């Protein structure tokens, strides 16, 4: 088993995979499409973060690839449908860096409300400006959270503990935590909140969701944060509303185009604006979060390669059988049509193979079956299973 880990994935991930017998290569940068295709020759497990795009063309050429681990929350950089159609599982870390992102959001809200960046810049320039002008407490102010998922919900709890009144808007029906109040529409939230923060996912429908129209609906002197996805915000419109004084500040951690590597030039319309905090996509970049992500995703890759387990997979049905004690495990991914399990079991019976344990689950257009059998079985069995018209991928483990 060979694994390739890109973009400075935490070293614990490589250690976990090596302990499972894999040969691991690590790189500290993202790879473009052609370079990635070349690097994936004879590689079964791929680990990436947010910069590496794993396209349909990559999947088409990566014949040995079994699984992709996104060592981050989002998976919009991975063509999930293309992966599933080739029997490649995709895993991510939906919870591991939640706390880190939330703490950064809280820190930035306080920093902007107190205008700390301007005070800091003045002090470094030798200017003593001891004044309370335009500086406020966060207590008593209202926070509007757009996207009430794992991050938005935890931010809601911490913000309320700081004395803020929390409002949220989400297209899905979400349970309000504490005293948070749900807004029926986005305009309702924008007209209510002193601080608006975005925590939406990377679905294509969120492209450009926040622009001049939305900024215009925000309250005079309010603050804006985006720690979600770079492509959801029109930065030119944000600059206009900062320069006009309509918005008192902004904090942005994600950008439509981001440099490929550390030390590369960062270009943005938001540079040089007062009370605007720009951070290089570090919402989840704490040592604690990266270590937890490394453990979580690497363990998922290991368990899928070794046992066929797909619990928490982004694109395949979720199945998990206890570890085998002898024997082999047949892993069968197929099109979700009636009668596939009957065909699998019929072929096992034809080859006089006894079933010792079996699970099947479906998800959308995919079906997934794990079958534990005795050690002795004819090699023609796997060929027969692979030849089924519904089969996407079949593996024998053990």
N, C-alpha and C positions, 0 to 999 in steps of 0.2 A: 504494500500500500504506500502510495506517495501522496504527499500533501504540499500545497503551495499556499503560503500565507503572505498577503500583501498589506501595505499601508501601515506598517509598524503595529500589527496586532500584538497584544500583550504576550510576553514570553511564556506565561503559564499555559497558553493555548498550545504552543509547540510542545511543551513538556508533556501535556496530557496525551497528545497524539503520538508522540514518541514512545510513551509508556505503553501504548496499545500496539506498538510494533511498526508504526509508520515512519517512513523517511520524510523529513520535513525540510523544505526550503523556505526561507523567509526573506522578504524584501521590504524596504522602508518607504516604498512609493507605490503609486497606482500605475497600472499599465494600460496603454491604449489597446484598441481592438486587435490589431495584427500582432503586437508584441504578446498580448495575452494568449492568443491562439497558439503561438509558438511555444510559450512557456507551459501550456497545458498538455503538451505531448506526454503521454504515459502518466498523467496525474489523475488521481481518483477524487481527491478532496481539495476544494478551493476555499480559502478564507479571504474576505475582502472587508473594507469599510465603505465609506460613502462615495469615494471618488472613482472607483473602478466600475465601468459599465460592462455588464455581462449580457451581451445581445444575443439575438437568435443566431446570428452568424457564428458567434463564439460557440454556442451550444452545438451548432451543426458540425463544427470541426473538432470539438473536444470529445472524441469517441469513447474515451476511458472514464470520463467524469461521472461520478456517482452522486455527489452532493456539493452544494455551495452553502457556506456559512457567512452570513452578513453580520459582522461583529459591530452591530449598531442597531438602532430601532427600525429604520426604514429599509424597504426592499424595492423602492421604485427604480433603483439602478440595475435591477435584475429583471429580465424578461421571464416572468413566472410561467406564463403559458408555454413558452418554448421549452422551458426546463421540464415542466410536467409532461409534455408530449414526448420527451426523450427519456422519461423515467428518472429524472434528476431531482432529488429532494432539495428544498431550500429551507434554511433555518435562519432565524434572527434572534435578537435579544430585546423583546418588547418591554421588559421591566427593569433591566439591570442598571441603566443610567438615569432612571426617573428622578431619584433624589438629587443627583448632580445638576440636572437641568433646572429643577425647581429652585435649588439654592442659588444658582446664577441669576434666575429671574428675580428672586427676592432681593438679592444684592444690587441688581441694576435698578430696580424700582426705588430702593432707598437712595442709591447714589444719584439718580436723576432728580428725585424729589428734593434732596439737599444740595443739588448742583455741585457735587463733590469733584467731578472732573474739571470744572472751571476753576474751582478753588485750588486744586492740585496743580493745574497748569500755571496759574498765577504765582503760586509759591515757588515752583521750580524756576520761574522767571524773575524771582526776587520781589514779587508784589505781595504786600501784606494787606489783605482785604477782609477785615473782620466785620462782616455785615450779615444780617438776617434776611436781607432783601431777596425775595423769590425762593427762599428755602422753607420747606414745610416738613411736618411730620407725616408719616404714612397713616398713622392712627386717625380714624375718622374719614379717610378718603375711600372712594369706591373703586373696586377692581373689576374689570370686565374681561372674562376669560372666553375666548373663542376656540372651541374644541375642548370638550370636557372628558377626555380620555384619562389614561393613567397619570400623565404629567399634569394636565389641567386640574384633575380632581385633587391631587396631592398639593398643588399650589394653592388651591382653594382653602384647604385646611390650614396651611401655614399662614396665609394672608389673613385669614379670620383671627388666628391667634395673635397677629400683630395689631388687631383692632380695625382692620379694613372691612368694609361691607362688600360682599362678593356677589357678582352677577355672572351668569354664564349663558352661552348660546351654543347649541350643538344640533346638528341635523338629525341625530339619533336621539331616542328617548333615554335620557340618562338620569339616574337617581342623584338628587342633590345631597351633598354632604354638609353636615353642620347646618348653618343658617343660610347657605348659598341660595340665591334666588334665580330661577330659570327665566330667561327672556324668550318670548315667542318668536322674535325676529332679530336679525343682526342689527338693523337700524335702531331698534329699541335699546339694545345694549350700548351701541355707540353714542346714543344721546344721553345715556345715564352715567357712564363710567368716567372717572377721572384718569384712570390708567387702563389701556386696552392691550392685552397680550394674546398673541396667536399661538395655538398649540394644535394645529390641524395636521392631518397625515399627508402623505405624498401622492394621493390619487390624482389622476389627470384632471378631474373636475375642479380641483382647487387651483389650477393654473390661473394666475392673475386675478384671484378672488378679491384682492384688496388694492384698490387704486384711488384715484382722485375722488370718485363719488363717495367712497367709504370714509376717506380722511375728512372730507367736507362735513360729514355727519357727526364727527367727533366734537366734543366740547372744546370751547376756547381754552387754551392753556393746558390741555391734557397731554398725557404721555403715551408713547406707543412702543411696544416690544414685539419682535419676531424672533423666536428661537425654534421655529418649526422647519419650514422649507423655504429656500431662497426664491423659488419661482412663484410664490403666492402673492408677492408684494411688488407693486410698481415703485421702484426706488426713485425715479424721476419725480413722480407725484409726491412722494414722501419728502424729498428735498424742497419742493415748492412750498409745502405746508410748514416746514421747519423755518425756511427763510422768511416767510410772511409773518411768522410769529403766532400762527394759528395753533401749532403744536409747540409745547414748551421743551420737548426733548424726545429722544428715541434711543432704543437699544436694539442692535441688530447683530445676530450671530451667524446667520446663514444668508447666502447670496446667490443670485441667478448663475453667475460664473465665478468659480473659485479657483485659485491657483492650484496647480497639480501637486506641488511639493513645498516643503518648508523652506523659507528663504526666497521664494519666487515673489515677484511684484504683485501687489494687490491693487486693483483698479476699481473704483466705485464712485458714483455720484455723491455718496454720502460723506466722503472724506472732507475734513476741515470745517464741519458744521458745529456750532456751539451746542453743548449739552447733548451730544450724540455719542453714544458708546458703541464702538465697533469691535467685535471680537472674532477671531478666526475659526469659527465653527467648533467651539470648545465646550458647548453646553454639556456634553457627556464626557468631557476629557478631564476626569480626575483619576488619580491612581486607583482609588477604590472602585470606581465604576468600570474602568478598563480591565482591571483584574477580574471583577465579577463577570463581565462580558466574555473575557477570554475563557474562563472556566465553563460558563454556561453553553456557549456556542460550540466550543471544542468538544464538550461532552456529548452534545447532540450529534455532531459529525461522527464521533467515535461509535456511539451506540447505533447509529444508522448503518455504518459500514460493517460493524461486527455482528449486530443482532437484527438489523432490519427495522428497528424501532423508529417511528415517525412522530412521536408525541411532540406537539407544538410546531410541526412543520407548517410553513406558510402556504404551500401549494398542494400537498398530498393529504389523503385521509390520515387520521391519527390512530395509530395502532402500536401496542406494546405487548409482547409476550415475555414471560419470565425467562431468564437465561437458561440455555439448554444444558442438560447434563448428559453429554454424549449425543449421538445422532447428528442429524443435519437439519437445517431450516431452509425451506423453499420460500423465497420472496417473490411475489408475483404482482406486478402493477399492470392494470388492464383498463380497457374502456368500460365504463359503467353501463353495461347492457345486461338484460336478464339472462340467467343460465350459465354465467361464467364459472361460478363455484362448482356447479354440477359437472361441468366439463373437466375442471381441474381434478376433482375427486374421481371422475371416471377414468382419467388417464392414470392416476395413481393406482386404481384398482387393476387396470389392464396390465400394469407393470408389477403387480403383486407387492405394492408398497403400503405398509400400514401407517395410518395417521395417528400420531401420538398427542398432537395438540394443534388447534387451528383457530384462527380469527380472521374475519373479513369486515371491512368497513368501506363506505363509499363517501365521496365528496365531489359534488359537481359531476364532471364528466369522467372522473377516475374512480376505479375500484382498486382495493389493495388487500391482498391476502397473505397471511403468514401461516405456514404449515410446517410443523415439526414432524420429522419422519425418522425411521431407523437409519443406521449408517449405510447398510448395504442396499444399493439401488442401482439399476442399470443406467448407464450414461445417456441412453436413448430417452429417458424420462425428461430430462431438461430440454433436449431437442424437441420433444413432442409438445412440451408446454410453450416453448418459444415459438413454435409453428402455429399456435392458435391464432386465428385472425384478430382476436380481441387483445392479444398480448402487446404491451408496450415495452416491458422489460422483465426479465426473470433472472434471479440470482440464486445460487446455492451456497449456503453459509455453513461453516462447521469445520 
